[in-house]
Amino acid sequence: VTLWAAPAKAEKAHLSDIVVTNTRDHVLVYFTVNDCFTVDMNNAIESGLKTTFTFYVELYEKRDLWRDREIANIEVSHTIKYDSLKRTYEVTLSEENNKVVTVRSFEDAKKLMAEVTALKVTSLHQLKKGGRFQLRLMAELDKIRLPLYLHYVFFFLSLWDFQTDWYAVDFR
């Protein structure tokens, strides 16, 4: 007997709702990762497996005759852990000094995991007035590291690793 399974159509994780703005003192960015949760990932999280999304944000000054100048290179992470005894989800947000947000709803926890809000990219005084700038963004699911040799047994966990494409936003 030969078994053959066609791969299920899966949406590719991608960034959306990208907004670059500023306060009086800082450049801020907001964005969301979409299509990043699969059924397997949901099951793994609800079984207690700690999962981390890492977000990469780079800011460059665009220059015509020279290489673009890097102004900021930021890496932030969101980590989710389900506590089956309390029936709560703990989401740790590194951009907020590792603030832990506890919620009961899995949908609320997924929203916290997938959204970056008001991330301070750089101070405004580091930008030249009238200059051209490019903000680059990317998100990825950290590779799962299982203890001992369990990664050989649970090889299928690699099927829900994801990495978005790089997204670029030009602004002045």
Salt bridges, closest charged atoms under 4 A:
GLU11 OE2 - LYS9 NZ 3.20
ASP25 OD2 - ARG24 NH2 3.82
ASP35 OD2 - HIS14 ND1 3.58
GLU58 OE1 - ARG136 NH1 3.44
GLU61 OE1 - ARG69 NE 2.89
GLU61 OE2 - LYS128 NZ 3.83
ASP64 OD1 - ARG132 NH2 2.67
ASP68 OD2 - LYS62 NZ 3.05
GLU95 OE2 - HIS78 NE2 2.87
GLU96 OE1 - LYS99 NZ 3.61
GLU107 OE2 - LYS110 NZ 3.23
ASP165 OD1 - LYS12 NZ 3.76
